[in-house]
Amino acid sequence: MKKLFFLLAAVLMVCSCAEDRNQILKVYNWSDYIDESVIGEFEQWYEEQTGEPVRVIYQTFDVNETMLSKIEKGHEDYDVVCPSDYIIERMLRSDLLLPIDRDFGSTPNYIDGNLSPYIRACFDKMEAGDKNANDYSVGYMWGTTGILYNAKYVTDEEASTWEVIRNPKFADRIFIKDSARDVFSQIIILLRQQDLQDGKVTLDELMHDSSPEALAAVENYMKQVKELVAGWEADFGKEQMTQERGWINLTWSGDAVWAIEEAAEIGVDLRYVCPKEGFTVWFDGWVIPKYACNTKAAKYWINFMSRPDIVIRNVDVTGYVSASGAPEVLEAFTDEEYDPIDLSYFFGEDATEVCADPVLYPDRADIERSTQEHDWGDKTPELVAMWGRVKGENANATTVIVIAVVLAAAVAFALYRRFSNKRRKSSARRRK
């Protein structure tokens, strides 16, 4: 009788846990990548739409591979996560994602009606065998990789080419993202310029070139650059630029916007350009992992994050650009301070002359010089190994000094940020 009692108690406990889990949504996202006030609003909205309560457990990561390892090896039951483009490809090929159901009952579908046609087309190009990434992921934010520079020391012409990072004139004033994939992609584009101009290769084809020759060429080039580099950075480069310790930064557009606005407040003229040779765009998107327990709340979360007013709030807080092409988003980020540019590729045929920040939304002419990166699969360790050889894993004296200064200034800078009313934009997109 006692055994039967314990058996029934165990069954009831399992059922209770399962019921509780259906009222919990586990979200795993990049650090500083959301307006956190929308989390509580989602909980209320979800109950209004479905009649069911939900509590969001919100966690963050700083490295794509950390998130992937937890799901792939640990079978973590996150319900919705936000990986980068190449990780979405990897997860799809590894059968780690569930399709996103668009049936929301009487709730409007904010996903399909608002997603930019440009983002949809880019997700179509993701490589996942017979699977289409748009069925398994919904674009969240996107941006470009380019050059942030100090106009007092670097001319527009000098900054217009990736070669600027190898210019000895700027020795010890150059900061480069500690990101093997992003740096490799830009430099292989630079090194194959003649072949691109002669039509022997396309930008898209270069993003698939993981050959020993390509790796060796980029490694040789970056070892020359290394002698000029003040630091390899994941997130502190933008502060170095605003404080004029750095004059050039190979970085992401989101970091560039943050730095440009911060620098303007103290009279420093920072600018951002996507070099003339070509460049890459990147994307982060919401997905539902294979081991998710609450797929219903997960799809509602993705739908809620696609609602135009929520999109606008998230962009305002993070500084990154949403994948939404909704009219409300276009209106919100139209600014007469800027010259008109052609954003018809993103917002539709009527958006040929939009006054918007070109750092956030590149002109069509610039986008036509861009391409997107892809997962290297089992060749990824070779890319990581190459990057390790470039850096040498032994920081030069300038790098050590820079890191010390950054650490010393961290407390003061954090206090400053607390009292600033400007939008805060912090990047944590560390990629391998």
GIWO-V292321 format. One line per field, one symbol per residue. phi: phi as a letter, one per 30 degrees, with the letter a starting at -180 (. if undefined). psi: psi as a letter, one per 20 degrees, with the letter a starting at -180 (. if undefined). burial: # if it has 9 or more other C-alpha atoms within 8 Angstrom, else .. Layout:
phi=???
psi=???
burial=???
This chain:
phi=.dddddddddddddddddddddcbcccbbddhbaddddddddeddddddcicdabdccbbbcbeddddddddcchecddbbbddeddeeddddchcbcdcdcdciddddddddcdddddeddddddcbiccceddcabecbaabcaccbcddcbdeddddbddedcddeceibccbedbedddedddddddcedddddidaceddddcdcdedddddddddddddedcddacbcacddddddcidccbbdaceddddedddddddcicccbbbceddkaccbbcbdbcdecdcbdddddddddddcdeddeddddeddiccdddcdeddeddcdbddcddbccddccjddcdbcdbddddbddeddedccbbdbdchddeeddddedddddihbddeddddddddddddeddddddddcccddcbbcbddbb
psi=hhghghghggghgggggggghijpooporqqlkqoiiighhggggghhhijpqqppopqqripghggghhgghikplqhprmrrghhggghghjljqqqopjojcipqoifhiipphggghhhhiqolcjqphhiiqppfrrarpbppqoihhprhghiiqiihijoihkpjjppppmogghgggghhgghkgghghijiqrghhhijnkqhggghggggghhhhhiiphqpqhiihhhhghjkhqhpooaqhghggggggghhhjjpnqrpqoqhhrrqqrqqqprorhjqhmhghghhghggiipghhggghghghirpqipkqhhggghjpoihqqprokhhgiriilhnporoihgnqqhhghijrrqrrpiciighhghgghhhghiknqrhgggggggggghiggghggghhjpjrqpoppkmpq.
burial=....................#############.#...##.###.##.....##.#....####.#######...##################..###.#........###..####.##.###.#.#...####################..#....####.##....########.#############.#.##....#.#..##......##.###..#####.#######..##.###.#.###############.###...########.#############.#####.############.######.##########..##...#......########..##.####.######.#..#######....#..##.######...#..###.#...#................#.########
